[in-house]
Amino acid sequence: MNIRTLDIPVEEIEEHFDFSLPREWLDRVDAQCKPGYIWLLKDGKAYCDNCQETFPADMLKKTTHMARVVCPQCSETAKLRKSWVGQNTARRNVLSYHFAKSVADTDVITCMVLFTCYGYKAGDKPWDVEPLRLIDGLYVLIPGKGIAYASPWRIYPACIRCSDGMYSYRNVRSSLSNHYAGMKVRRYFSPRENVYKYSTKPETFIHIFDDVESFYSAAQETPLRYVAPAYKDAYEHLYKCTPYNMPLIRMAERMSRYPEPLEKVAKMGLADMYLRYVYHIQPVGSVGHILNLRGSDIPTIFKGQVTKEDKRYFFEKGASPGEFETWQKLRKAGHPMSMQFVHHVEEKMIYSDRTVILDVIIRFGLNLRKVATYLEKQKKKYKLKAPYPTYADYLKDCMRLSDDYGMGHIYNLADKSILFPQNLHQAHQTTIELIAIETERRRALDAQRREAEIAKQLADMEKKYKKIRPKLEEKYSYQADGYVIIIPPNVEDFTREGLEMHNCVGGYKERVANGSTQVVYIRKLDDMDKSFGTMEISTKETIIQARGKYNKDMPEDAEAFVKKFEHEVLEPLRTIAISLDGVA
């Protein structure tokens, strides 16, 4: 979603922050995000980051760099790293979100994004380095209005390194300070990790620490005090069970803009569904077509009345985005179905099948219950294993036969016998065969059409070549030293010559016919029927190329003949052309 932010100067954004972070919160970030290694030291000892204990290295079963080993002290499994090898690749970059109340307005929530680099140094104690912490973003959430956002221009992880315990930008000698210089207001809301995650370089990989507890704590005694807890369980559930990157700040932004409508959506039991839409988990990337978040009551938000039965189902069972969209489309088309029945049908359809079947239902004013009953009967009577996908494919075939192949008089879905065939499997097989036959017929017609076009083009080229060939014979007819120049009888002969000579002269038809170049054959006088050489002559009477079979050089005597031909035939022609130009 391309969400526009509030137009607030960076100075006003900063007024909401005191730029202090609780030590307890920083410790929680470190405990969860700092990588834990077992370090192999040069003195024959090892050190565990998890239990912070030193022990003899021979207690480890493996001593290979990057091997996974078990600490004999705390029994934790971790990667083994040699303290003198590759400390830059050992580091980890983390973005952590800390929510708090604004110091300027108690109704406003702030979020400071902290970039933390856990770096290491080579030597006896590589772990003994304080992490680098830099402010990576400032968010201000104003209930009922939206979000203001400022961030530095630099994307930190791409160019930070840790050398001997000092953090610096790569290829830059100066060290980094912990201030947040370079903050700029951003016109559009875009969490920074959306930028970081697309990098393929190892050093820019980002770990995310979404502090859910700080968000719900900050929401207390603000206009978000009800809507925030309503989405807590749904957010934590989706965050754990999906592989998608779902920053908490995105959910917080939506809540700040539409607190009351989203509270009503959550209380209806649709918090999970809404978050799936927000985080692009479904093929649909927006909820604007199904929910009006500017509405103040349920009918306005849901774009229509909702029955008590559906309200009860939403509250008890919830709904997936696909189920809700199907339920709403049917309702808008004037064929409302209960959410419980929609769920029953949705379980049997994938997204593409649902789209096809729904479009037909809406287009022809059908009842989903009637379609479901028909498919259940087909399943029982004809032992159809997958009635819904089969029906969706059959409908697509019918529309294709009607729209693309001009068979609408036969496969008209307004006809109930076509829409609900007596034997769906047999009807589907028929449409498959018909499409295969029609496809082959069209392929044959296209081939005939192409052949006719090629024949016409060849006839036009032959007509043009027939006019210029006498002039070519008059200019280039020549023989000497056992060789002769032959003028091709027609342009079609170029194909034969190309095949015999294994060259590309067959593609010269159009250029020769148009007079943009000229082609002649070189033959031996005692074997004039056998291809020997091919020569291209420019319109300025110069030899462009003269080659033997496979585009190889011709024998020396043949090359001498070509030079003689150029001297005795082409040079005089060039002289005549120059003289004529002078007269002109």
C-alpha positions as CSV (number, residue, x, y, z in Angstrom):
1,M,0.0,0.0,0.0
2,N,1.3,3.4,-1.0
3,I,0.1,5.4,2.1
4,R,0.7,9.1,2.2
5,T,2.0,10.5,5.5
6,L,0.9,13.6,7.4
7,D,2.6,16.8,6.3
8,I,4.4,17.7,9.6
9,P,7.9,19.4,9.7
10,V,10.7,17.3,11.1
11,E,11.1,19.7,14.0
12,E,7.5,19.1,15.1
13,I,8.0,15.3,14.8
14,E,11.0,15.5,17.1
15,E,9.1,17.5,19.7
16,H,7.1,14.3,20.6
17,F,10.3,12.4,21.6
18,D,12.7,12.7,24.5
19,F,15.2,10.4,22.7
20,S,15.8,8.2,25.7
21,L,15.3,4.4,25.7
22,P,14.8,2.3,28.9
23,R,17.8,0.2,29.8
24,E,15.4,-2.7,30.5
25,W,14.1,-2.5,26.9
26,L,17.6,-2.4,25.4
27,D,18.5,-5.5,27.4
28,R,15.4,-7.3,26.0
29,V,16.4,-6.4,22.5
30,D,20.0,-7.7,23.2
31,A,18.7,-10.9,24.8
32,Q,16.5,-11.7,21.9
33,C,18.5,-10.5,18.9
34,K,22.2,-10.6,19.7
35,P,23.7,-13.7,18.1
36,G,25.2,-16.3,20.5
37,Y,28.4,-18.1,19.4
38,I,30.9,-20.4,20.9
39,W,34.3,-18.9,20.4
40,L,37.4,-20.9,19.9
41,L,40.4,-19.1,21.3
42,K,44.1,-19.5,20.4
43,D,45.1,-20.5,23.9
44,G,43.2,-23.8,23.6
45,K,40.1,-22.5,25.4
46,A,36.6,-21.8,24.3
47,Y,34.0,-19.2,25.4
48,C,30.2,-19.4,25.2
49,D,28.2,-16.3,24.6
50,N,25.0,-17.8,26.1
51,C,26.4,-18.8,29.5
52,Q,29.5,-16.5,29.4
53,E,31.7,-19.3,30.6
54,T,35.2,-20.2,29.5
55,F,36.2,-23.9,29.3
56,P,38.9,-26.1,27.6
57,A,38.3,-26.4,23.9
58,D,38.9,-30.2,23.9
59,M,35.6,-30.5,25.6
60,L,33.9,-29.7,22.3
61,K,33.2,-32.6,19.9
62,K,34.0,-30.4,16.8
63,T,36.5,-27.6,16.3
64,T,35.6,-26.7,12.7
65,H,34.9,-23.0,12.0
66,M,31.1,-22.5,11.7
67,A,30.2,-26.0,12.8
68,R,27.2,-26.3,15.2
69,V,28.4,-27.5,18.6
70,V,26.9,-28.0,22.0
71,C,28.3,-26.0,25.0
72,P,29.4,-28.4,27.7
73,Q,28.5,-25.8,30.4
74,C,25.0,-24.8,29.4
75,S,24.0,-27.4,26.8
76,E,23.0,-24.7,24.4
77,T,23.7,-25.3,20.7
78,A,25.5,-22.6,18.8
79,K,27.8,-22.0,15.8
80,L,31.5,-22.3,16.6
81,R,33.6,-19.4,15.4
82,K,37.4,-19.1,15.5
83,S,38.2,-15.8,17.3
84,W,40.8,-14.9,14.6
85,V,38.6,-15.6,11.5
86,G,36.0,-13.5,9.7
87,Q,34.6,-11.2,12.4
88,N,32.8,-9.0,9.9
89,T,30.5,-11.9,8.8
90,A,29.8,-12.7,12.5
91,R,27.9,-9.4,13.0
92,R,24.1,-9.0,13.0
93,N,22.0,-6.0,12.1
94,V,18.7,-5.5,13.9
95,L,15.8,-3.0,13.6
96,S,13.8,-2.7,16.8
97,Y,10.6,-0.7,17.4
98,H,10.0,1.1,20.7
99,F,6.6,2.6,21.2
100,A,5.9,5.2,23.8
101,K,3.5,8.0,24.6
102,S,4.4,11.4,23.2
103,V,6.0,13.9,25.6
104,A,4.0,16.7,23.9
105,D,0.5,15.2,23.6
106,T,-0.7,12.3,25.7
107,D,-3.1,11.1,23.0
108,V,-0.3,10.6,20.5
109,I,1.9,7.5,20.3
110,T,5.5,7.6,19.1
111,C,7.7,4.9,17.7
112,M,11.4,5.2,17.6
113,V,13.1,2.7,15.3
114,L,16.6,1.7,16.5
115,F,19.2,0.2,14.2
116,T,21.6,-2.0,16.2
117,C,24.8,-3.5,14.9
118,Y,26.3,-6.3,17.0
119,G,29.9,-6.3,15.8
120,Y,32.9,-8.3,16.8
121,K,36.7,-7.8,16.8
122,A,39.5,-10.2,16.2
123,G,41.6,-11.2,19.2
124,D,41.3,-12.8,22.6
125,K,37.8,-11.4,23.4
126,P,35.9,-10.8,20.1
127,W,32.6,-10.6,22.0
128,D,33.8,-7.8,24.2
129,V,32.4,-5.0,22.0
130,E,29.5,-2.7,22.8
131,P,26.8,-2.7,20.0
132,L,26.4,0.3,17.8
133,R,23.0,1.9,18.1
134,L,21.6,4.5,15.7
135,I,18.2,6.0,15.3
136,D,16.8,4.8,12.1
137,G,13.3,6.3,12.0
138,L,10.8,8.4,13.9
139,Y,7.0,7.7,13.7
140,V,4.3,9.8,15.2
141,L,0.8,8.2,15.3
142,I,-2.0,10.7,15.6
143,P,-5.4,9.0,16.3
144,G,-8.0,9.8,13.7
145,K,-5.4,11.4,11.3
146,G,-2.6,9.0,10.5
147,I,1.1,8.9,10.8
148,A,4.0,11.3,10.3
149,Y,7.4,9.7,9.5
150,A,11.0,10.9,9.4
151,S,14.2,8.9,8.7
152,P,17.8,9.5,7.9
153,W,18.9,9.5,4.3
154,R,21.5,6.7,4.8
155,I,20.6,3.0,4.9
156,Y,23.0,2.0,7.6
157,P,23.7,-1.7,7.2
158,A,25.0,-1.5,3.6
159,C,28.2,0.3,4.6
160,I,29.0,-0.3,8.3
161,R,31.9,-2.4,9.4
162,C,33.4,-3.2,12.8
163,S,37.2,-3.3,12.9
164,D,39.1,-3.8,16.2
165,G,36.0,-2.8,18.1
166,M,35.5,0.5,16.1
167,Y,32.4,1.0,13.9
168,S,32.9,2.9,10.7
169,Y,31.4,3.3,7.3
170,R,33.2,1.1,4.8
171,N,36.0,2.9,2.9
172,V,35.6,5.9,5.2
173,R,38.1,6.5,8.0
174,S,35.9,8.5,10.4
175,S,34.0,6.8,13.1
176,L,30.3,7.0,13.6
177,S,28.6,9.0,16.3
178,N,25.3,8.0,17.9
179,H,23.3,11.0,16.8
180,Y,20.6,10.9,14.2
181,A,21.8,13.6,11.8
182,G,20.2,13.8,8.4
183,M,16.6,13.2,9.5
184,K,14.1,14.0,6.7
185,V,10.3,13.9,6.5
186,R,9.1,11.1,4.2
187,R,6.1,11.8,2.0
188,Y,5.0,8.2,2.1
189,F,4.8,5.6,4.8
190,S,7.3,2.9,4.2
191,P,8.9,0.9,7.0
192,R,12.7,0.9,6.6
193,E,13.0,-2.9,6.6
194,N,11.0,-2.9,3.4
195,V,14.1,-1.3,1.9
196,Y,16.6,-3.5,3.7
197,K,15.1,-6.8,3.0
198,Y,15.6,-6.6,-0.8
199,S,19.4,-6.5,-0.5
200,T,21.2,-9.7,-1.4
201,K,24.4,-8.9,0.4
202,P,24.9,-10.8,3.7
203,E,26.0,-7.7,5.6
204,T,22.7,-5.9,4.9
205,F,20.4,-8.7,6.1
206,I,18.1,-7.3,8.8
207,H,16.5,-9.0,11.8
208,I,13.3,-7.4,13.1
209,F,12.4,-6.9,16.7
210,D,8.7,-5.9,16.9
211,D,8.0,-4.9,20.5
212,V,4.3,-5.8,20.8
213,E,4.2,-5.1,24.5
214,S,5.5,-1.6,24.3
215,F,2.8,-0.8,21.6
216,Y,0.0,-2.0,23.8
217,S,1.4,-0.3,26.8
218,A,1.7,3.0,24.9
219,A,-1.8,2.7,23.7
220,Q,-3.3,2.8,27.2
221,E,-5.2,5.9,28.0
222,T,-5.1,7.0,24.4
223,P,-7.9,6.9,21.7
224,L,-6.3,3.5,20.6
225,R,-6.8,1.9,24.0
226,Y,-9.6,-0.3,22.7
227,V,-8.6,-1.0,19.1
228,A,-5.0,-2.0,19.9
229,P,-5.8,-4.9,22.2
230,A,-8.5,-6.1,19.8
231,Y,-5.9,-6.9,17.2
232,K,-3.2,-8.2,19.6
233,D,-4.0,-11.9,19.3
234,A,-4.6,-11.8,15.6
235,Y,-1.3,-10.0,15.0
236,E,0.7,-12.4,17.1
237,H,-1.0,-15.4,15.5
238,L,-0.2,-14.2,12.0
239,Y,3.3,-13.2,12.9
240,K,4.1,-16.7,14.1
241,C,2.3,-18.8,11.5
242,T,3.3,-16.9,8.3
243,P,6.6,-16.4,6.6
244,Y,5.8,-12.9,5.6
245,N,7.5,-9.8,7.0
246,M,4.7,-8.1,8.9
247,P,6.0,-5.1,10.8
248,L,3.9,-4.0,13.7
249,I,4.3,-0.3,12.7
250,R,2.1,-1.0,9.6
251,M,-0.7,-2.3,11.7
252,A,-0.3,0.7,14.1
253,E,-0.5,3.1,11.2
254,R,-3.8,1.7,10.1
255,M,-5.2,1.9,13.6
256,S,-4.1,5.5,14.1
257,R,-5.9,6.5,10.9
258,Y,-9.1,4.4,11.4
259,P,-9.4,3.6,15.1
260,E,-13.2,3.3,15.5
261,P,-14.0,1.4,12.2
262,L,-11.2,-1.0,12.9
263,E,-12.4,-1.6,16.4
264,K,-15.8,-2.5,15.0
265,V,-14.2,-4.9,12.5
266,A,-12.2,-6.6,15.2
267,K,-15.2,-6.9,17.5
268,M,-17.1,-8.6,14.6
269,G,-14.4,-11.3,14.7
270,L,-12.6,-10.2,11.5
271,A,-9.3,-9.0,12.9
272,D,-7.4,-11.9,11.4
273,M,-9.0,-11.4,8.0
274,Y,-8.3,-7.7,8.0
275,L,-4.6,-8.1,8.9
276,R,-4.2,-10.7,6.1
277,Y,-5.4,-8.1,3.6
278,V,-3.1,-5.5,5.1
279,Y,0.0,-7.7,4.9
280,H,-0.7,-8.7,1.3
281,I,-1.0,-12.4,2.1
282,Q,-3.9,-12.8,-0.3
283,P,-3.6,-12.0,-4.0
284,V,-5.7,-8.9,-3.2
285,G,-3.5,-6.1,-1.8
286,S,-6.1,-3.7,-0.5
287,V,-9.4,-3.7,1.5
288,G,-10.9,-0.6,-0.1
289,H,-13.1,-2.7,-2.4
290,I,-14.7,-4.6,0.5
291,L,-14.4,-2.3,3.6
292,N,-15.2,1.3,3.9
293,L,-12.9,2.3,6.8
294,R,-14.3,5.9,6.7
295,G,-17.7,4.6,7.8
296,S,-19.0,5.1,11.3
297,D,-21.4,2.2,11.6
298,I,-21.4,-1.5,10.5
299,P,-23.7,-1.1,7.4
300,T,-21.4,1.7,6.1
301,I,-18.2,-0.1,6.9
302,F,-19.4,-3.4,5.4
303,K,-21.1,-1.6,2.5
304,G,-24.5,-3.1,3.3
305,Q,-26.7,-4.7,6.0
306,V,-25.3,-7.7,7.9
307,T,-27.7,-10.3,9.2
308,K,-27.6,-11.5,12.8
309,E,-26.7,-15.0,11.6
310,D,-23.6,-13.6,9.8
311,K,-22.7,-11.4,12.7
312,R,-22.8,-14.5,15.0
313,Y,-20.7,-16.5,12.5
314,F,-18.1,-13.7,12.2
315,F,-17.8,-13.4,15.9
316,E,-17.4,-17.1,16.6
317,K,-15.5,-18.3,13.5
318,G,-14.1,-15.3,11.8
319,A,-13.6,-15.4,8.0
320,S,-10.7,-15.6,5.5
321,P,-10.3,-12.8,3.0
322,G,-11.6,-15.2,0.2
323,E,-14.7,-16.1,2.2
324,F,-15.5,-12.6,3.0
325,E,-15.0,-11.4,-0.6
326,T,-17.2,-14.2,-1.9
327,W,-19.9,-13.5,0.7
328,Q,-19.9,-9.8,-0.2
329,K,-19.9,-10.3,-4.0
330,L,-23.0,-12.5,-3.7
331,R,-24.7,-10.0,-1.5
332,K,-24.0,-7.1,-3.9
333,A,-25.2,-9.2,-6.8
334,G,-28.6,-9.7,-5.1
335,H,-27.9,-13.4,-4.2
336,P,-27.0,-13.3,-0.5
337,M,-25.8,-16.5,1.1
338,S,-25.1,-17.1,4.8
339,M,-21.4,-16.9,5.8
340,Q,-21.6,-20.4,7.1
341,F,-22.7,-21.7,3.7
342,V,-20.1,-19.6,1.9
343,H,-17.4,-21.1,4.2
344,H,-18.7,-24.6,3.3
345,V,-18.3,-23.9,-0.4
346,E,-15.0,-22.0,-0.1
347,E,-13.3,-25.0,1.5
348,K,-13.7,-26.8,-1.8
349,M,-12.4,-24.1,-4.1
350,I,-9.0,-22.5,-4.8
351,Y,-8.8,-18.8,-5.6
352,S,-8.9,-19.1,-9.4
353,D,-11.8,-21.6,-9.4
354,R,-13.7,-19.2,-7.1
355,T,-13.2,-16.3,-9.4
356,V,-14.5,-18.1,-12.4
357,I,-17.5,-19.6,-10.7
358,L,-18.4,-16.4,-9.0
359,D,-18.2,-14.4,-12.2
360,V,-20.6,-16.8,-13.9
361,I,-23.0,-16.8,-10.9
362,I,-23.1,-13.0,-10.9
363,R,-23.2,-12.7,-14.7
364,F,-26.2,-15.1,-15.1
365,G,-28.0,-14.4,-11.8
366,L,-27.5,-17.8,-10.3
367,N,-27.8,-19.0,-6.8
368,L,-24.6,-20.3,-5.1
369,R,-26.7,-22.9,-3.2
370,K,-28.1,-24.2,-6.5
371,V,-24.6,-24.5,-7.9
372,A,-23.3,-26.3,-4.8
373,T,-26.3,-28.7,-4.9
374,Y,-25.7,-29.5,-8.6
375,L,-22.0,-30.2,-8.0
376,E,-22.7,-32.4,-5.0
377,K,-25.1,-34.5,-7.1
378,Q,-22.5,-34.8,-9.9
379,K,-20.0,-36.0,-7.3
380,K,-22.3,-38.7,-6.0
381,K,-23.8,-39.8,-9.3
382,Y,-20.7,-39.9,-11.5
383,K,-18.1,-40.3,-8.7
384,L,-16.5,-37.0,-9.7
385,K,-13.4,-36.5,-7.4
386,A,-13.0,-32.7,-7.9
387,P,-16.3,-31.2,-8.9
388,Y,-15.5,-27.5,-8.2
389,P,-12.2,-27.4,-10.2
390,T,-13.8,-29.5,-13.0
391,Y,-16.8,-27.1,-13.1
392,A,-14.5,-24.0,-13.2
393,D,-12.5,-25.5,-16.1
394,Y,-15.7,-26.4,-17.9
395,L,-17.1,-22.9,-17.5
396,K,-13.7,-21.4,-18.8
397,D,-13.9,-23.8,-21.8
398,C,-17.5,-22.7,-22.6
399,M,-16.6,-19.0,-22.5
400,R,-13.5,-19.7,-24.7
401,L,-15.6,-21.6,-27.2
402,S,-18.2,-18.9,-27.2
403,D,-15.9,-15.8,-27.3
404,D,-12.8,-17.0,-29.1
405,Y,-14.1,-19.7,-31.5
406,G,-17.5,-18.2,-32.5
407,M,-19.5,-21.1,-31.0
408,G,-21.8,-18.9,-28.8
409,H,-24.9,-20.4,-30.4
410,I,-23.9,-23.8,-29.0
411,Y,-22.1,-23.0,-25.8
412,N,-24.3,-20.2,-24.5
413,L,-24.1,-20.2,-20.7
414,A,-27.6,-18.6,-20.5
415,D,-28.8,-22.0,-21.6
416,K,-29.4,-24.1,-18.5
417,S,-28.5,-27.4,-20.3
418,I,-25.1,-25.9,-21.0
419,L,-24.7,-24.3,-17.6
420,F,-25.7,-27.4,-15.8
421,P,-24.9,-30.4,-18.1
422,Q,-26.4,-33.7,-17.1
423,N,-22.9,-35.3,-17.0
424,L,-20.3,-32.7,-16.1
425,H,-17.3,-34.9,-16.6
426,Q,-18.5,-36.0,-20.1
427,A,-19.4,-32.4,-21.0
428,H,-16.0,-31.2,-19.9
429,Q,-14.2,-33.9,-22.0
430,T,-16.2,-32.7,-25.0
431,T,-15.2,-29.1,-24.5
432,I,-11.6,-30.2,-24.1
433,E,-11.7,-32.1,-27.4
434,L,-13.5,-29.3,-29.2
435,I,-10.9,-26.8,-28.1
436,A,-8.1,-29.1,-29.2
437,I,-9.8,-29.6,-32.6
438,E,-10.5,-25.9,-33.0
439,T,-6.9,-25.0,-31.9
440,E,-5.5,-27.5,-34.5
441,R,-7.8,-26.2,-37.2
442,R,-6.8,-22.6,-36.5
443,R,-3.2,-23.6,-36.5
444,A,-3.6,-25.2,-39.9
445,L,-5.5,-22.1,-41.2
446,D,-2.7,-19.9,-39.9
447,A,-0.1,-22.1,-41.6
448,Q,-2.1,-21.9,-44.9
449,R,-2.4,-18.1,-44.5
450,R,1.4,-17.8,-43.8
451,E,2.1,-20.0,-46.9
452,A,-0.2,-17.9,-49.0
453,E,1.5,-14.7,-47.8
454,I,5.0,-16.2,-48.4
455,A,3.9,-17.3,-51.9
456,K,2.6,-13.8,-52.7
457,Q,5.8,-12.2,-51.4
458,L,7.8,-14.6,-53.5
459,A,5.7,-13.9,-56.6
460,D,6.2,-10.2,-56.1
461,M,10.0,-10.7,-55.7
462,E,10.1,-12.9,-58.9
463,K,8.2,-10.2,-60.8
464,K,10.7,-7.5,-59.8
465,Y,13.7,-9.8,-60.4
466,K,12.5,-10.7,-63.8
467,K,12.8,-7.1,-64.8
468,I,16.3,-6.6,-63.5
469,R,17.8,-10.0,-64.5
470,P,18.5,-9.0,-68.2
471,K,20.5,-6.0,-67.0
472,L,22.5,-8.3,-64.7
473,E,23.3,-10.7,-67.6
474,E,24.3,-7.8,-69.7
475,K,26.7,-6.4,-67.0
476,Y,28.1,-9.5,-65.4
477,S,28.2,-12.4,-68.0
478,Y,31.9,-13.3,-68.0
479,Q,34.2,-16.4,-68.4
480,A,37.9,-16.9,-68.1
481,D,40.5,-19.4,-67.0
482,G,38.0,-22.3,-66.8
483,Y,35.5,-20.4,-64.6
484,V,32.2,-18.6,-65.5
485,I,29.8,-16.1,-63.9
486,I,26.2,-17.3,-63.8
487,I,23.2,-15.1,-63.2
488,P,20.6,-16.9,-61.0
489,P,17.6,-17.8,-63.1
490,N,15.1,-16.7,-60.4
491,V,15.1,-15.7,-56.7
492,E,13.6,-19.0,-55.6
493,D,16.9,-20.6,-56.8
494,F,18.7,-18.7,-54.0
495,T,17.2,-21.2,-51.5
496,R,18.6,-24.2,-53.5
497,E,22.0,-22.4,-53.7
498,G,22.1,-21.7,-50.0
499,L,21.3,-25.3,-49.1
500,E,24.0,-26.7,-51.5
501,M,26.6,-24.1,-50.5
502,H,25.7,-24.1,-46.8
503,N,25.5,-20.4,-46.6
504,C,22.8,-17.8,-46.1
505,V,22.2,-16.6,-49.7
506,G,18.6,-17.9,-49.4
507,G,17.9,-14.9,-47.2
508,Y,19.0,-12.4,-49.9
509,K,15.9,-12.8,-52.1
510,E,14.1,-9.5,-51.0
511,R,17.3,-7.4,-51.2
512,V,18.2,-8.6,-54.6
513,A,14.6,-8.2,-55.9
514,N,14.6,-4.6,-54.5
515,G,17.9,-3.8,-56.1
516,S,19.7,-3.0,-52.9
517,T,22.4,-5.7,-53.6
518,Q,23.3,-8.2,-56.4
519,V,24.2,-11.9,-56.3
520,V,25.8,-14.0,-58.9
521,Y,27.2,-17.6,-59.0
522,I,30.7,-18.7,-59.8
523,R,30.9,-22.0,-61.7
524,K,33.5,-24.2,-63.3
525,L,33.2,-24.3,-67.1
526,D,33.5,-28.1,-67.1
527,D,30.8,-28.6,-64.4
528,M,28.4,-25.7,-64.7
529,D,25.5,-27.6,-62.9
530,K,27.4,-27.9,-59.7
531,S,27.5,-25.1,-57.1
532,F,31.0,-23.8,-56.5
533,G,31.1,-20.2,-55.3
534,T,28.7,-17.4,-54.5
535,M,29.5,-13.7,-54.9
536,E,27.7,-10.5,-53.7
537,I,28.2,-7.3,-55.6
538,S,27.2,-3.9,-54.3
539,T,25.2,-1.3,-56.3
540,K,28.5,0.6,-56.6
541,E,30.0,-2.3,-58.5
542,T,32.3,-3.5,-55.7
543,I,32.7,-7.0,-54.4
544,I,31.2,-7.4,-50.9
545,Q,32.0,-11.1,-50.6
546,A,33.0,-14.1,-52.7
547,R,33.0,-17.3,-50.8
548,G,33.1,-21.1,-51.4
549,K,31.1,-23.8,-49.6
550,Y,30.5,-23.3,-45.9
551,N,31.6,-19.7,-46.4
552,K,35.2,-20.8,-46.8
553,D,37.9,-19.3,-49.1
554,M,37.9,-20.6,-52.7
555,P,41.0,-22.1,-54.3
556,E,43.7,-19.8,-55.5
557,D,42.8,-20.1,-59.2
558,A,39.2,-19.2,-58.4
559,E,40.3,-16.2,-56.3
560,A,42.5,-15.1,-59.3
561,F,39.4,-15.4,-61.5
562,V,37.4,-13.2,-59.1
563,K,40.2,-10.5,-59.2
564,K,40.3,-10.7,-63.0
565,F,36.5,-10.3,-63.1
566,E,36.7,-7.3,-60.9
567,H,39.5,-5.7,-63.0
568,E,37.9,-6.4,-66.4
569,V,34.2,-6.1,-65.6
570,L,33.6,-4.1,-62.4
571,E,36.2,-1.4,-62.7
572,P,35.0,-0.3,-66.2
573,L,31.4,-0.3,-64.8
574,R,32.6,1.9,-61.9
575,T,34.3,4.2,-64.4
576,I,31.2,4.6,-66.4
577,A,29.2,5.4,-63.3
578,I,31.7,8.1,-62.3
579,S,31.6,9.6,-65.8
580,L,27.8,9.6,-65.8
581,D,27.8,11.3,-62.4
582,G,30.2,13.9,-63.8
583,V,27.8,14.6,-66.7
584,A,24.9,14.8,-64.4
